[in-house]
Amino acid sequence: MKIKKISAFVLSGMMLFSATNCGKKENKKEIRVYTSFFGARGNEISSDNEIQQLIAEKTGAMCKETWLKEQEDMSVVFSDMMISNKYPDFLVPDSENCRKLINADVFIPIDNYWDNYPNIKNFYSESQWNRIRSDDGHIYFIPLFSSCYGHDTSTNHNDEAFWIQVRVLEWAGYPKIKTLDQYFDLIEDYLEANPTSEDGTPYIGYEILANESYFFSLDNPPMFLDGYPNDGSCIVDTETLEAKDYNLSPTAEKWFKKLNEEYNKGIIDPECFVLTSDQYYEKLATGNVLGMVDQNWNFNNSVCDLPPECTYIPLSVTADESIQGQYHSITAFNDSTGLGITKSCNDIEGALQFLNDLLSPEILTLRFWGIKDVDYNVNEDGVFYQTEEQAKHWRDKEYAKNHICLYNYFPYYFGMSQDNINAYCPSCQRDEFYKNRSDDVKRCFDAYGVKTYVELLNEATDNSPWYPMWSYSPVENSESDKVLKQINELKHQYLPKIVMSENFDNSWKDYVDAYGKINSQVYFDDLTKEVHRRKALTEQS
């Protein structure tokens, strides 16, 4: 397929210049150029990326995106910015640094301006905006990955699940796996019949990522096993609206006892608790890890080049068959951080106009579908589709670098396109998604009677007003914050030892006794107050 080159005609009508240092105007169209930094790993695009230039021609603006580098420490990066008091125009910090930046008056109050930018103001409901108002009543950032237009169209499950390679399911005849015991029985049976890969490398039955950076794969499965959605820090009683502690629940004990059994059987990687995140990703990238609990967003980049038979399939595993899992949820409203415009930006209104334009239907289609008749076609009913060659190009890394511009750390909608016909992107168009799966995955889908990964899990219901509680952090140095730190330190100290222990009962008792010395209820009372606050905000709007 010939790719239409748009660079020449776009560049012929533009002159790039800094939004903060405009210079003398000429008769050519001027393009405002903004800077940004995102506290996340990301893929750089080329300086002459075709769709970025087309968006610039249509909006009069573009942004140079900068991402956190592999070896950079996020806290050091933001600390250095605050010391120098110099910032890019747009900034996306992690939740901890977001609060610090707001307290230091680094972000401008967006709500002082947004009446002139309706796409921004209407991006969330009033109750959602109210959740992130600071004590002074202002809005300082736009939450990302949290707005669903129309209805949920997810085909991939980007969140947490029990994952298993598709070849394991095929080998076993695509059994129904619903419980923790069934999941590990499947892995044990496969390993007994297939202890090594074709090159003689032993398979790892189950891997765990549990270090200072990521610990959720070890400590929060009891929440899912009991059928609760991912509130992360607690489970919420929907009747009493009480935030409850699941760390010592009967299901938590069952979970860690099972891990202990599997570790002592040799099913779990004996190196798991000394792995850095990069070493964990490297192990997954070999294709020799059969299963794990993880968030898809965390591991997906490390396994995208594996052969199709190594594709990871999400399973809704619970403590027993009577429990309905709630692994898949509609887009969560993350009120802990987002995109802010900094005080270093000398063109605040232009920056807001750029954000407003990025949320227009035409630009959203350019960002996530590309160029009509180049990246996708439209049938007589207005339904978007890709040819096999178009889909192949869209997934190609080099093509993406030079052609595709998602601006994916700027605001956008999940769910439906605003034409109310199509999903917001090709991978969420159900039939398009299915036809582009490998034969291995299609056989799996056909066996279970589905066309997407999400359909293997639960049907998502409307989120509770307080969801997700993982987005809440106690006030720094408050009693609640101190208790949370004690809980986390204790779990990091004890839980790996419990899994590796030769005497589970004694190790579990030691953990329970140590946990009991922490006044944990202080933290969960604080969470309960936040549940009530969020619910009240919803009822007021």
N, C-alpha and C positions, 0 to 999 in steps of 0.2 A: 504494500500500500504506500503510495506517495503521501508524504506529510506536507500539507500546505505550509509554506513558510510565511509567517506573518511579521517577522522581525523587521524586514525592510520597509514595509509600508507603515509600520508603527513608528519606527525610528525617524522616518522622513518627516513626520509631523510633530516631533517633540524635541524639547531641549531639557535635559536633566539639570536640576539645580537644587541646592540645599534649602530645605524649608526654614532653616535658621540663618541662612546667609544668601539671600535671593540674588543680589547683583542686578545688573541692568537688564531690563526686559527687551526682547527682540520680537519680531513678528511671528516667530515659531511658537507653538503651543508649549507653555511652561508646565513642567511636571514637578510637583512638590515631592521631595524625597525625605522620608522620615527614617529614624533609627529605632531599633528595638533590641531588647535582650529578654530571652525566655529561660527561666530556671528549670530547664528540662533538656534531655537529649533530643536532637532533631536532625533532620537531613537538610543540608545546604542545597539550594538551587543555584543554577548558573546565573551570572550577572546579566545575561541577555535572554533569560527565560521568556518564552514566547507569550504565554498567557499572562504572566506578570506585566509585561509590556502592554498587552492589549487592555488589561484592567487599568493600567496607568493612563492610557489614551482615553478611556471612557470616563474615568473618575478625576483625572488631573493629578493623581497622587500615587506614590508607591512607597514601600517600606523595605529597607535593608534588614533582613532578619539575622540575628546572632543567637546562637544556642550555647548552652553549657557544654564545655568540652569534656572529653572522657575523663581526664585526670583532675579536673577542677573540683574544688570543694565549694558547694553552693554557699555555705555560710561565710566563707572567706570572700567570695566574689561580692556578695551584697555588703559585707562589712567594709571592703575596700571602696565600694561606691559611696557609702555613707561618710567615710572618712574624707574622701576627695570632694564630696558634695557635688559630683557631676554624674548625670544620668542620661540614658538614652531617652528619646521622646516617649516610647511605649515600654512598659516593663511588666513582666509576669513573674512575681516571686513565688516561693513556696509559702505555705500558710504561716509559718513562724516569722519569716521576714516580712510578710505582708503587713502584719500588725505593727512591726517596728517601723516600717516605712510610713505608714499612716500616722503613727504617733510623732514621727519626725517631720511631718508636714511635707513629705516628698510628693504625694499624689495631689492633683487638683480635684476639687469637688465637681464631679461630672454633672450632678443634678442642678448646679447653678446655670448650666448651659443647655440642657437636653430638650427644652421646649422647642428649640429650633432644629432638633434632630430626632424626629418621631420614630425612626427605625430603632434607635438606641432606647428611647424611653419606653417603647412598647415591646422591647425584647423580652422582658419579664413582667409578671403581674405585680400589682402594687404590693401584695403581701410578700412576694419574693424579694422585691427591692427593700422592703422594710426590714427583712431579716439581716441585711448587711449595712443598715444605717449605723454610722458611728454615734457616739454619745452626743456629738454636736449636731446630729440630725442629717448629716450629709452622706452621700454615696461617693466612695472613692475608687471603686474598681468594678469591673463587669465580670461576673463569674463566667467561666468557660465550660464547654461540654455539658451544659445543664439545661438547654432549652429545646423542647420538642414541639415541632409544628404539626398540627393535625393529630396523628397517632404514631405510636412506636412502629418502626419498620425494620428493626434490627434483624439481621440475618446471622451475623457473627455474634458470639457471646464474648464481650470484651472484659468480662468481670471474673469473679472467682468461681471455681468449680473443682470437682475431682476430674482430672484429665487422664485419658488412656489413649495409647496409640491405636489407630484404626486397624492395624494388622493383628493386634491382640483380639479385638472384637471379631474380626473375620475368622481368625483361627478357631475361636470358640463358638462360631455359628451365630453371632450377634445375639447374645443372651440379654435379658433384661437385668440390669444392674441397678438395684435400688438401695441396698444397705451397705454399711461399712464392711461387714463380714463378706458379702458377695464381691465387693470390689477387690479386697485383698486376696480372696480365694481365687479369683480370676488371674491375678498377677502371679500367685504361687503356682497355679496349674500351668500357666504359659512358661514360666521359668523352668519348671521341672521337665517339660517337653522340649524347650528351646533355651538351654542355658547360655548359649553364646550366639553372636551374630555370625554371618557367613565367613568373616575374616578371623574368627576365633576369639573375638573380644567378648568378655562376659557382659551380659546385660545387667543394668541396674534396675531392679524391680520398682523401686520407689525412691524419689529424691526429695529433699527438704531444703528450702532456702530459709535460714534462720540466723541472721547476724544483726549487727547494730543498725543497719539501714532498713532491713526488711525482716519482719517477724510474724506477719499475719498468717503465713502459711502454716505456722505451727500453733499459734495461740487462739485463732478465731474460728476454726472449723466447728467447735461445739455449738456455736450460734446457728450455723447452717444445718448441722445434723439434727437440731431440734426444730427445724422448719421455720426459722426466722429469716427475714431479709437482712441485707448487709448494713446494719447500723454500726458495725465495727466494734465500738467500745462497750456496748451493752445490748440487752434485749429489752424491748419496751412492751409492757403489759397494755394491750389495747383497751382494756376495761378500766383499769385504775390509772393509766398513763404514768406508771411508775417505771423508771429505768432500773433494770435489775442486773446484778452481777452474775455472769455465767462461768467465771473462772474456776469455781469449785463445784459446779453442778454435777449431778450423776452422769450426765452425758460427757462432760469434760473428763471425768475420771475414766469413763469407758473409752474415750478417744485416746487418751494418753496410755492407757493399758494396752490398747490395740497396737499403737506405735511401738511400745516397749516389746511386745511379742514379736512383731515383724522385724524389729531391729535385731533381736537376739536370734531370729531365724536366718538372718543374713539377707533379707528382702530389701531392707533400707540401706542405702549407701552408708558405709561406716565412716566416711569422710564428711558427711553432710554438715556437721556442726562446726567444721573448721574452714568451710568454703567461703571465699569472698563472693560477692555478687557476680563478678566477671567469671570466676571459676565455675559457678553454678550454670551460667549461661553457656559456657564452653562445653560443659557436660551435656546439656540439652542439645547443643548443636551437633554432637556426634551421632545423634539418632539412637543411642543405646539406652536411654532412659525411658522406661515403659510408662510410668505414671507419676503424678505429683498433684498436689493442691497448689494452685497459684492463680493470680489474676492474669488474664490473657494479655492485657496491655503491658504487663511486666516481662513476659517471656516471648511474646510473639516474634519480635525482631530477631531473636537468636535461633529460631527454628524455621524461618520462612524459606530457607534454601534446602531443607531436608527433602528426600524423596517422598512421593505421595503416600507410601505405605506407613510412613512415620508421622503422618498428620495426627495431631492431638484432638480427641473428641471429648466434649464436656459431658459429664454425667451428674445427675441430681441425686447425690448420695445422702441418705438420712440415717438416723439411729435405728429405725425399724420401718417396716413397710407401711405402717399405718400413718406415717408422717408425710405430708406433702412438702417437698422442698420449695424454697423460694430463692433460688440462685439468680434468676434473671429479674431485673427490675427496670422500670422505665427510667430514663435518664434522671440521675439524681441531681438535686440542686446543691452544688458545692458552694457554700457561702463563706468558705475560709480564705479564699484567695481568688485572683483573677487578673484581668488586664487593666492597668492603670496608665493614665497620662501623667508624666512627671512635671515638676516645676522647671525642669531644664528645657522643656518644649517652648519655643518662642512663637509657635503658631497653633495655639490650643484649638481655636475654632476650625482651622484647617484639618487638624488631626481628628476632631470629632466628625467633621464632614466625611473624611476618609472612612471612618468606622461606619457611619450612617450609610455610605454608598456600598460598602462591602456587604451590607445586609439587604440590599435591594435584590429583587428576584432575578434580574438579569445577571448581576455579578455573582450571586450565589450559584447559578447554573454554570457560569464560566469556571468558578472555583472547583466545583465538585463533579461536573459532567464534561467540561471542556468546551470545545468548539463544535457546533452543529455541522454534520457531514464530514468532519475530520475525526472527532473522538466518539461521536454517537450519531445515530439516525433517529428519525421520528416517523412512526407509522400513521396511518390515516385516522387513528383514534387519539393521536397526541401522545402515545406511549413511547418513551425513549427506549432504545435498545442499541447494543453494540454488536458488530460483526465479530467473528472469531479473531480476526486480525486487529480490530480496534481494541478488543479486550486484552489481547496479548501486549499491544503497545502500552496500554494504560497501566499494566502491571510491571512494565519494564523499568528498571531503576534509572538507566541512562536517559530514556525517554522522559521519565518523570522529572529528572534533574533539569533538562533543557526545555521542557514544554509545559508541565503541570505546575500550577501555583495554587495550592490549597489555602494558603494563609491560615493554617489550621490552629494557630494560637491567637487568632483574632476571632471575634464572635461569629457563630453560625448556628443554624438550626439543625438538629437531628430530625428524624421522622420524615414528613412529607415535604416535597417541593411545594412552593406556594401556588403552583398551577392546580393543586389538589388531584393530580393524576399520577404523578411519578414520585418515587422515593427521592430523597435529597441527593443520593449518589448512586452510581451503578451497583456497588456491592450490596446495597440495601433494596434493590429491585429484585423481588423474590425469584422470578423465573430467570433473570439474568444471573443471579448468584448461583442457582443450581446448575445451569448449563455450563458454567465455567469451573465447576469442581472437577477434580481428578476422578478417574474411574473408580479408584479405591473408595473415595468418599461418597460417590454416587451410589455404589453398591451398599454402603452402610446406611445412607439415607433411605434408599429403597427398602431395605430390610426392616427399618423402623417406621416406614410410612411418612417420612418428612422430606422437606426440601431445604431446610436451613438448620444451623446448629442450635438456634434459639428454640426451635420446635422440639428439640430433644429434652428441653428443660421445662419449666413451668410457664404458663401464660401469664405475662406481667399484668398486674392490677394497678390501679391508681396508687401512687405513693401516699403514705401517711403525711400529714402536715409537718411532722418533725423530721421526716427522713431526709438525709441520713445523719445519724448522730455522730458519725466519725468526722464530720466537718466542724464539730464544736471542740474548742480548746479552752480549758479554764484560764482565767485571768492569771498572767504570769506572777509567780511567787505567792499566789493565794494558797489557802489551806488545801483547796481542791487540787491545785497544780502540784503541790508538794506530795500529796497522797498519790496522785497519778504517777509521778516519777518513782515513788517507792514501789508501787505495784509493778511498773515496767522493769525496774531493776531486779526485783525479786523473780519475775518470770524469766528474764534473761539468765539469771543465775541458776534457777532450779529446773526449768522445763527440759533443756537438753539432757541434764543429768538423769531426769526421770525416764526419758526415752532410752537412754543407754544403760540404765541400772540393771543389775543382776537380781535385785529384790525390789520389784515394783511397789509392793504394799508398804514397805518401810520408807521408800523414797517419796511416795505420795503423801504419807503421813507427815514426813518432815516438811514437805511443801505446805500442806494444809496448816500445820502448826505455825510456820513462819508467816504465812499469809494472814492468819488470825491475829497476829500482833500489829498489823497495820489497820488503822481506822478507815477501812475502805469505804464505809458508808458515806463519809464526807464527800467523796468524789461522786458517788451514785446519787446522792441527794442533789448535788449540783447539776447533774445530768437531768434529773427529774424536773428541776426548775426550768431548764432549757426546753424540755419537751413541752411543758405548759406554756412557755413564752411563745414558742413557734406556733402552737395550736391557736393561741389567742390572736396572733397576728393574722392568721388565716381567717378567723371568724370576724375580724374587724373589717376586712376588705370586701 
